[in-house]
Amino acid sequence: MSTLTPQNPVPPRSVNVPVRRLAIRRQGRYNVSNTKPSCSGPGTLVLHHHEPPSLPCEILQAIFTEAVRPSSADIDLEETILLRSTILGCSQVCQIWRLAARDYSLLWIHAIDPRKHSPEVVADLLELSRPHLIEVGHRSAPFFITTERHCNVLLKFRPHRGRIREWNVFLSPSLCPLANTRWIFGSLGWASSRCIRILRWSGAITSPGGALSTISSSLFKLELRNTNLVLPQWIDLSNLTELSVHSKALNSIKLSLQEWFVLLKGTYRLRFLGLHHAMKTDNELDAAMGQLPDDVTLPELQLCSLTESSWDGAFMAFIVFLVINKPFTCGLQLDLPRWADLVDEDGGNDLNADEIKQTIGVVATSFQEYAGHHTSDTLPGVTPRVEISVKYENPGIQVTFGTVPNPATTLDWNGYRGAAGVEQYLDSYFGSPIHASSPRHPPISVTLYNPNDADMHERPGDY
């Protein structure tokens, strides 16, 4: 029996079997959708697009307020820089924070840095800080106007001059003709000029006559450096607590002895007085002395700082300090010429060296009286500790001695520490528990520039 075999065998039919393992792998991939997370199946992970969290404006503003709250009304430069960095950080977290920051004017009070910001940025920040009072510059870092760009920045403050409570400006002499600064002082009787509480000005201005008179009644702190601003004797300085005049440059403020007495009569709230090269010495000694007043009383005076490069001016500065009726605790800082300069071999000195030496003795006696004021009958006299420092200058050296360590920094109320730092030091000076039962001498510091061998023979203690 034979078997029949087909000539063209038909291959078996192929069966499409679904690959379940591939399907499982595909299901295990991430499925990005906008639906809520679900646990619909094992291995399924659903991702979503989340918006950044938003906070009500009230909460954001509370955060801004706490973040940029100054520690005091007169902060130092480091805190000012920190506040600016914080303001910048708060305004760049996200779009929501940025919009909330721009709508919160209180955040931008300390944001302006006229030395670094462009005129456009300054204009924007001025609008953002409206209507709050602002400050221009800082006592440790004034606004230096040295280029034409700085002049353009200064003009951006003009529409907002009624909101500026403090000016700290250094105007370069070369830019005085280009910079229009007369508008800063306003006009007499102008209400917006009364907002200025602090003025620290260095450099000449155009049309200086009567400029200070428009803002004098509202000033609490005044520092003038090498400026042609006029200090008339009838000016109202009744609210002034700090006065400092530096007039080493040519054609800057210098008043005679009588003019200073008339001016100081109206500053009965003064706590700090600084006269540096501010004595006019071109008149005769007898005319300068005249009839010395006895009614110049400064009951709150804490420190008097005097600097002169000639003994003519130093003699008159001594007279100012001695004539003023002041508290026994008032300190004295002196920057004097060389003792050897008292002896003029050519006879060109207008003042008698004996008169000056006698005046120095009066100053020393007055400090002994101050110390005696704090000394009881049962306590012996106590000699204060004396600080001595030598600093090399170019050329020559600078020798400082007294009861105050590092007086150039410690007693500088317009410097880094500010008036609050000086007051804190003076309070600790007299209120130290260590010296509670012993007399405390008023703080005194004396600086001599470029002394030579002759100074060893011309000592104030010999007179």
C-alpha positions in Angstrom: 0.0 0.0 0.0 1.5 3.2 -1.1 1.4 6.6 0.6 0.5 9.7 -1.4 2.6 12.7 -0.7 1.6 16.1 -2.0 4.1 17.7 -4.3 3.7 21.2 -2.9 3.3 21.0 0.8 1.4 23.9 2.4 3.3 25.3 5.4 1.5 25.5 8.7 -0.4 28.7 9.3 1.4 31.3 11.6 -0.3 32.3 14.7 0.0 35.9 16.0 0.5 35.5 19.7 0.4 38.9 21.6 3.6 39.7 23.4 2.4 40.3 27.0 5.8 41.0 28.3 6.2 44.0 26.0 2.8 45.3 27.0 3.8 45.1 30.6 7.0 47.0 29.9 5.0 49.7 28.2 2.6 50.0 31.1 5.5 50.4 33.4 6.7 53.6 31.7 5.8 57.0 33.3 2.6 58.4 32.1 2.6 62.2 32.3 -0.9 63.6 32.5 -2.8 66.4 34.2 -5.0 64.0 36.2 -4.8 63.5 39.9 -2.6 60.6 41.2 -4.3 57.3 41.2 -3.4 53.7 42.2 -5.2 52.2 39.3 -2.6 49.5 38.7 0.6 48.2 40.0 3.7 50.0 38.9 1.8 53.0 37.6 3.3 56.5 38.5 1.5 59.6 37.4 3.4 63.0 37.5 1.7 66.4 37.6 2.7 70.0 36.8 2.5 72.1 40.0 2.3 75.8 40.2 4.6 77.6 42.7 2.8 78.1 46.0 1.3 81.5 46.3 0.8 83.6 49.5 -1.6 86.4 50.2 -0.1 89.8 49.8 -0.7 90.6 53.4 1.6 87.7 54.4 4.2 88.7 51.8 4.2 92.3 53.0 4.6 91.1 56.6 7.7 89.1 55.5 9.1 92.1 53.7 8.6 94.3 56.7 10.4 91.9 59.1 13.2 91.3 56.5 14.1 95.0 56.0 13.4 96.4 59.5 16.4 98.5 60.5 17.8 98.1 64.0 17.7 101.9 64.6 17.1 105.2 63.0 20.8 105.7 62.4 22.2 102.4 61.0 25.8 101.8 60.0 27.0 101.1 56.5 27.2 97.3 56.9 23.5 97.1 57.9 22.6 99.4 55.0 24.3 97.1 52.5 22.6 94.1 54.1 19.2 95.7 53.7 19.9 96.4 50.0 20.8 92.8 49.5 17.7 91.6 51.3 15.5 93.9 49.2 17.0 92.5 46.0 16.6 89.0 47.2 12.9 89.4 48.2 12.0 91.0 44.9 13.5 88.1 42.8 12.2 85.0 44.4 9.5 84.5 41.7 7.1 86.5 39.7 4.5 86.6 42.4 7.0 87.9 45.0 8.3 90.4 42.4 4.9 91.8 41.8 4.1 92.0 45.5 7.4 93.7 46.2 6.9 96.4 43.6 3.5 97.2 45.1 4.9 97.5 48.6 6.6 101.0 48.8 7.9 100.5 52.4 10.3 97.8 51.0 12.3 100.2 48.8 13.3 102.9 51.3 16.9 101.7 51.7 17.2 100.3 48.1 18.9 103.2 46.4 22.7 103.3 45.9 23.4 106.5 43.9 27.0 105.7 43.5 26.4 102.4 41.7 22.9 102.6 40.2 22.2 104.1 36.8 20.0 107.1 36.5 17.2 104.9 35.1 17.4 102.5 38.1 17.4 105.4 40.6 14.3 106.9 38.9 12.5 103.6 39.2 13.4 103.0 42.8 12.4 106.6 43.7 8.9 105.9 42.3 8.7 102.5 44.1 9.5 104.1 47.5 7.0 106.9 47.2 5.7 108.5 49.5 8.2 107.6 52.2 11.1 109.7 53.4 14.5 108.5 52.0 18.2 109.2 52.5 20.8 110.0 49.9 24.2 108.5 50.6 25.5 107.4 54.0 27.6 109.1 56.6 30.4 106.5 56.0 29.9 106.4 52.2 28.6 109.7 50.9 27.3 110.2 47.4 30.5 111.2 45.5 29.6 113.4 42.5 32.7 113.1 40.4 31.4 112.4 36.9 28.7 113.6 34.6 26.8 110.4 35.1 26.6 111.3 38.9 25.2 114.7 38.0 22.5 113.0 36.0 21.7 110.7 38.9 21.5 113.7 41.2 18.9 115.3 39.0 16.7 112.3 39.4 16.2 113.3 43.0 14.9 116.7 42.2 11.2 115.7 41.7 11.4 113.9 45.1 13.3 116.6 47.0 10.4 116.9 49.4 10.9 113.3 50.6 14.6 113.5 51.3 15.4 113.6 55.1 19.2 113.2 54.9 21.8 114.3 52.4 25.4 112.9 52.4 27.1 114.5 49.4 30.7 115.0 48.3 30.8 117.4 45.3 34.0 117.4 43.3 35.4 120.9 42.8 35.7 120.3 39.0 32.0 119.6 38.7 30.7 122.6 40.8 29.9 124.7 37.7 28.1 121.7 36.0 26.1 120.4 38.9 23.1 122.4 39.8 22.7 121.9 43.5 20.9 125.0 44.6 17.5 123.3 44.3 18.5 121.0 47.1 18.0 123.8 49.7 14.8 125.1 48.2 13.7 128.6 48.9 12.8 130.4 52.1 9.5 129.4 53.4 9.3 126.4 51.1 7.5 123.6 53.0 9.3 120.7 51.4 12.7 121.9 52.5 11.7 121.4 56.1 11.9 117.6 55.6 15.8 117.8 55.7 16.9 116.6 59.1 20.6 115.8 58.4 23.0 117.5 56.1 26.6 116.4 55.5 27.9 118.4 52.6 31.4 118.6 51.1 32.2 121.0 48.3 31.2 124.3 46.9 27.8 125.2 45.4 26.5 127.8 43.1 24.8 130.8 44.7 25.6 129.8 48.3 24.2 132.9 50.0 21.2 132.2 52.2 21.1 128.5 51.2 21.4 127.1 54.7 18.8 129.6 56.0 16.0 127.8 54.2 16.6 124.5 56.0 18.4 125.5 59.2 15.3 125.4 61.5 14.7 121.7 60.7 18.3 120.5 60.9 19.4 118.2 63.7 22.8 117.3 62.3 25.1 119.5 60.2 28.5 118.8 58.8 30.2 121.1 56.4 33.5 120.2 54.7 35.4 122.7 52.5 32.3 124.5 51.3 31.4 128.0 50.6 28.0 127.8 52.3 27.5 130.8 54.4 26.7 130.5 58.2 25.1 133.9 59.0 25.0 134.9 62.6 21.2 135.2 62.6 20.6 131.6 61.3 18.2 129.5 63.3 20.0 126.4 64.7 17.8 125.9 67.7 17.2 122.1 66.9 20.8 121.3 66.1 22.4 118.5 68.2 25.6 118.0 66.1 27.7 120.7 64.4 31.0 120.0 62.6 32.8 122.4 60.3 36.0 121.4 58.4 37.5 124.4 56.5 41.0 123.5 55.5 40.4 124.3 51.8 40.8 127.8 50.5 37.7 130.1 50.5 35.8 127.8 52.8 33.9 128.8 56.0 35.9 130.6 58.6 34.4 132.7 61.4 36.0 135.0 63.9 35.9 134.4 67.6 33.0 136.8 68.2 31.1 135.3 65.2 31.4 131.8 66.6 30.1 133.0 70.0 27.1 134.7 68.4 26.3 131.6 66.4 26.7 129.1 69.3 24.3 131.1 71.5 21.4 129.7 69.5 22.5 126.1 69.7 21.6 125.3 73.3 20.7 121.7 72.3 24.1 120.9 70.9 25.8 117.7 72.1 28.7 117.5 69.7 30.8 120.4 68.5 33.7 120.2 66.0 35.7 123.2 64.7 38.5 122.1 62.3 40.5 124.9 60.8 37.4 127.1 61.1 38.9 130.0 63.0 39.5 133.3 61.1 42.9 134.6 62.1 43.5 137.5 59.8 42.5 140.1 62.3 44.4 141.5 65.3 44.4 139.6 68.6 42.9 142.4 70.6 40.1 142.8 68.1 39.4 139.1 68.0 39.2 138.8 71.8 37.2 142.0 72.4 34.6 141.6 75.2 34.2 137.8 75.8 30.6 136.8 76.4 29.6 134.9 79.5 26.2 133.8 78.4 27.1 131.1 75.9 25.6 128.0 77.6 25.5 124.5 76.1 24.0 122.4 78.8 24.0 119.2 76.8 27.5 119.4 75.3 29.2 116.0 75.6 32.3 116.4 73.3 34.2 119.3 71.7 36.7 118.5 68.9 39.2 121.2 67.9 41.8 121.0 65.1 44.1 123.8 64.0 47.4 123.8 62.0 48.6 127.2 63.3 48.9 128.4 66.9 47.0 131.5 66.0 43.9 129.5 65.3 44.6 127.0 68.1 44.7 129.9 70.6 41.3 131.1 69.6 39.9 127.6 69.6 41.1 127.2 73.2 39.2 130.4 74.0 36.0 129.0 72.5 36.3 125.9 74.7 37.0 127.8 77.9 34.3 130.5 77.5 31.4 128.1 76.8 29.4 127.1 79.8 29.3 123.3 79.6 28.9 120.2 81.8 31.8 119.0 83.8 31.8 115.8 81.9 32.3 117.4 78.5 35.2 115.7 76.7 37.9 117.5 74.6 39.7 116.3 71.5 42.6 118.4 70.3 44.7 118.2 67.1 47.4 120.8 67.6 50.5 122.2 65.8 54.0 121.4 67.1 55.0 122.8 70.5 58.2 123.9 68.9 56.3 126.2 66.6 55.6 128.4 69.6 59.1 129.8 69.4 59.4 131.8 66.2 63.0 132.6 65.5 62.1 135.1 62.8 59.6 136.9 65.0 56.8 136.4 62.5 54.3 134.9 65.0 51.5 137.3 65.8 50.7 135.7 69.1 52.9 135.8 72.2 54.1 132.3 73.1 53.7 133.0 76.8 50.0 133.8 76.3 49.4 130.5 74.5 51.3 128.5 77.1 49.2 130.2 79.8 46.1 129.2 77.9 47.3 125.6 77.8 47.8 125.8 81.5 44.2 127.0 82.0 42.9 124.1 79.9 44.9 121.7 82.1 43.6 123.4 85.3 40.0 123.2 84.0 40.3 119.5 83.6 41.7 119.2 87.1 38.6 121.1 88.3 36.4 118.6 86.4 38.1 115.7 88.1 37.7 117.4 91.4 34.0 117.8 90.8 33.7 114.0 90.9 36.1 113.5 93.8 34.8 113.2 97.3 36.8 114.4 100.3 37.5 110.9 101.5 38.9 109.6 98.2 42.4 110.4 97.0 43.0 111.7 93.5 43.2 109.0 90.8 45.4 109.4 87.8 43.6 108.2 84.6 45.1 105.6 82.4 46.8 107.3 79.4 46.8 105.9 75.9 49.7 106.7 73.7 49.9 105.9 70.0 52.4 106.7 67.2 51.3 106.7 63.6 53.7 107.1 60.7 52.6 109.7 58.2 54.1 110.7 54.9 56.2 112.7 55.8 56.7 112.6 59.5 54.7 111.0 62.3 51.6 111.6 64.3 51.6 111.2 68.1 48.4 110.9 70.1 48.0 110.7 73.8 45.1 110.9 76.2 42.4 108.8 78.0 40.7 107.6 74.9 41.9 104.6 72.8 41.9 105.2 69.1 40.2 108.6 69.4 40.0 109.2 65.6 37.5 106.4 65.3 36.0 106.3 68.8 35.1 110.0 69.0 34.1 110.5 65.3 30.3 111.0 65.5 30.2 111.4 61.7 32.1 108.2 61.0 31.4 104.5 61.2 30.2 104.4 64.8 27.9 107.5 64.4 26.6 109.6 67.2 25.0 106.6 68.9 28.4 104.8 69.1 30.1 107.9 70.6 27.3 108.3 73.2 27.5 104.6 74.1 31.3 105.0 74.6 30.9 108.1 76.8 28.1 106.4 78.9 30.4 103.5 79.5 33.3 105.8 80.2 31.5 107.4 83.1 29.3 104.6 84.1 31.8 101.7 84.4 31.2 99.7 87.6 34.9 99.3 88.0 35.3 103.1 88.6 32.1 103.6 90.4 33.9 104.6 93.6 36.7 106.6 92.0 36.8 109.9 90.2 36.5 109.9 86.5 38.4 112.4 84.5 36.6 113.7 81.4 37.8 112.1 78.2 40.7 114.0 76.6 42.8 113.3 73.5 45.7 115.4 72.2 47.4 114.8 68.8 50.6 116.4 67.6 51.7 116.3 64.0 55.4 115.9 63.0 56.9 116.6 66.4 60.7 117.1 66.6 63.4 117.1 69.3 62.3 120.6 70.4 58.9 119.2 71.4 60.7 117.4 74.2 61.5 120.7 75.8 58.1 122.4 75.2 55.7 120.4 77.3 52.2 121.7 78.3 52.8 120.2 81.8 55.5 122.7 82.5 53.1 125.7 82.5 
